[in-house]
Amino acid sequence: MFISHNSPANYMAYDHDNIFEKILRQEMPCTKLHEDEHTLAFMYIIPQADGHTLCIPKVAPETLLDLRHCSGA
């Protein structure tokens, strides 16, 4: 049986209570480096190198393929 990569059967439901959503809702602390209407950049809590930064979108796309449409990237 062939399942298309775009098939909903291949996707997990988005968890709106994940750590990144908690950071965006300011329920978890972070060291913000940049914030605008589309993204939040902050220092990683367990850095692998000096300056290790995460940049996350402020929207919850259904799939990673939707990210470019949401973020303007």
Buried (B, 14 or more C-beta within 10 A) or exposed (E): EEEEEEEEEEEEEEEEEEEBBBBBEEEEEBEEEEEEEEBBBBEEEEEEEEEEEBEBBBEBBEEEEEEEEBBEE
